[in-house]
Amino acid sequence: MLVARSIALFLAAAVLEIGGAWFVWQGVREHRGWLWIGLGVAALGAYGFVATLQPDAAFGRILAAYGGVFVAGSLAWGMALDGYRPDRFDVLGALICLLGVAVIMYAPRTPCT
């Protein structure tokens, strides 16, 4: 149950952070205006909040693992919204990152004594 919650929170954080950055990008680089920038800033703020809801209390572990989710999510976002087509090295790199997420977050640990 905790793993499913953690994964859902990582996915929500990725949508908010990547989406927020994309909205800012669209507002500035594609000249869509301040409304887009404002939506991006709001989404980025919400991302910061969602990241705190992870069941694990170790900030460094959460942010390190989230980095892998961000990498894979960014490629997926680019495919879905910008027509980006990753090559095999993009895909391999994203899979390696997601493997890292699994090791960092969900590997069995013994308590330190």
Contacts in CASP RR format, 6 or more apart in sequence:
PFRMAT RR
TARGET T0000
AUTHOR 0000-0000-0000
METHOD contacts of the structure
MODEL  1
MLVARSIALFLAAAVLEIGGAWFVWQGVREHRGWLWIGLGVAALGAYGFV
ATLQPDAAFGRILAAYGGVFVAGSLAWGMALDGYRPDRFDVLGALICLLG
VAVIMYAPRTPCT
2 55 0 8 1.000
3 106 0 8 1.000
5 55 0 8 1.000
6 54 0 8 1.000
6 55 0 8 1.000
6 56 0 8 1.000
6 105 0 8 1.000
6 106 0 8 1.000
9 50 0 8 1.000
9 51 0 8 1.000
9 53 0 8 1.000
9 54 0 8 1.000
10 54 0 8 1.000
10 65 0 8 1.000
10 66 0 8 1.000
10 69 0 8 1.000
10 101 0 8 1.000
11 69 0 8 1.000
12 50 0 8 1.000
13 47 0 8 1.000
13 48 0 8 1.000
13 50 0 8 1.000
13 51 0 8 1.000
13 66 0 8 1.000
13 69 0 8 1.000
14 66 0 8 1.000
14 69 0 8 1.000
14 70 0 8 1.000
14 73 0 8 1.000
16 43 0 8 1.000
16 44 0 8 1.000
16 45 0 8 1.000
16 46 0 8 1.000
16 47 0 8 1.000
16 48 0 8 1.000
16 50 0 8 1.000
17 43 0 8 1.000
17 44 0 8 1.000
17 47 0 8 1.000
17 48 0 8 1.000
17 70 0 8 1.000
18 70 0 8 1.000
18 73 0 8 1.000
18 74 0 8 1.000
18 77 0 8 1.000
19 40 0 8 1.000
19 43 0 8 1.000
19 77 0 8 1.000
20 39 0 8 1.000
20 40 0 8 1.000
20 41 0 8 1.000
20 42 0 8 1.000
20 43 0 8 1.000
20 44 0 8 1.000
20 47 0 8 1.000
21 40 0 8 1.000
21 44 0 8 1.000
22 40 0 8 1.000
22 77 0 8 1.000
22 81 0 8 1.000
23 36 0 8 1.000
23 37 0 8 1.000
23 38 0 8 1.000
23 39 0 8 1.000
23 40 0 8 1.000
23 43 0 8 1.000
24 36 0 8 1.000
24 37 0 8 1.000
24 38 0 8 1.000
24 40 0 8 1.000
24 41 0 8 1.000
24 44 0 8 1.000
26 32 0 8 1.000
26 36 0 8 1.000
27 33 0 8 1.000
27 34 0 8 1.000
27 36 0 8 1.000
27 37 0 8 1.000
28 37 0 8 1.000
51 62 0 8 1.000
51 63 0 8 1.000
51 66 0 8 1.000
54 62 0 8 1.000
56 62 0 8 1.000
56 105 0 8 1.000
61 104 0 8 1.000
61 105 0 8 1.000
64 104 0 8 1.000
65 100 0 8 1.000
65 101 0 8 1.000
65 104 0 8 1.000
65 105 0 8 1.000
66 101 0 8 1.000
67 97 0 8 1.000
67 101 0 8 1.000
68 94 0 8 1.000
68 97 0 8 1.000
68 98 0 8 1.000
68 100 0 8 1.000
68 101 0 8 1.000
69 97 0 8 1.000
69 98 0 8 1.000
69 101 0 8 1.000
71 93 0 8 1.000
71 94 0 8 1.000
71 97 0 8 1.000
72 94 0 8 1.000
72 95 0 8 1.000
72 97 0 8 1.000
72 98 0 8 1.000
73 94 0 8 1.000
75 84 0 8 1.000
75 86 0 8 1.000
75 90 0 8 1.000
75 91 0 8 1.000
75 94 0 8 1.000
78 84 0 8 1.000
79 85 0 8 1.000
79 86 0 8 1.000
86 94 0 8 1.000
END
